[in-house]
């Protein structure tokens, strides 16, 4: 009989952790000895992943409970906390899993009671830089890992080292974020860059610099805009395109206008999952300027497509598996970034075997981790 694994995530909004869970949904039959069950603590949204789950009719549950209408804010929050935990407890009791596998550190705030009551195996995948969180969240994480017997999993080597240091862990499993490299390469092999640019209404002959991610301060897209302004002074036939949605959209549009590059900056919103690899193919340079990251899926995808990459020091160098990747130092100036953009012949000799990031390899590793406990 197969063992049941219940995956719990706070929501299936557009994000890297959600992409990992979505890959598990698609590949769950690869784990012969385990039956994977999925629960989001939030209602379905219009995100790329929720839309695909609905369109493909994948088995996926969303927590459902009656929220309080109490007019006293503090009391309403307390009532909803207990109602939510009761609903989670009922769901867990009904599916009776052997393992609970949670995602994203902040979910601890909603699952604290469940972690205490559940007597089976508990594992948790960390999808963010441990130093991104406050000391209070770090203390809660330490308690969960040390006292509630929750086994931590890191998605990258740099994140693993930071987690051991931040949370005082004796060890931490490594389960790399991954992509289906062969499938990605086959899907873009025959695509024409000019035709792709026409599809997204992008300049056909420009040097196209691009990035993908939530329009959020942590992604440092305002910093990318300032780098682009300097680069464009010498490379007038260049444009910047960012795919994603988020709270900073209006700010970035206003900043592009104030910097005098509004006509050369394109914010094109979210790209459907079945088109994202084609978008990378349309680029000349893929850039990440994030302030913090763990193991960004978009970086793995861009490498798999083969586009030249220039990434910030926040990106784990242990994730590099293609030689056309430049990893910038932490003290890199705007001029340093511009020079890297122009360095088309750079060869990175410090690369890992791409098989370490292949989805099939990682799914097999996931089963090894489950068997371990």
PyMOL commands that set and color helices and strands:
alter all, ss='L'
color gray80, all
select helices_A, chain A and resi 16-30+48-56+73-95+105-117+130-132+135-147+157-167+181-188+193-199+217-219+221-234+249-258+262-264+276-282+297-305+317-319+334-342+354-357+359-372
alter helices_A, ss='H'
color red, helices_A
select strands_A, chain A and resi 3-9+34-40+61-62+99-103+121-126+150-154+173-174+207-212+238-243+265-269+285-288+308-311+325-327
alter strands_A, ss='S'
color yellow, strands_A
deselect
rebuild
show_as cartoon
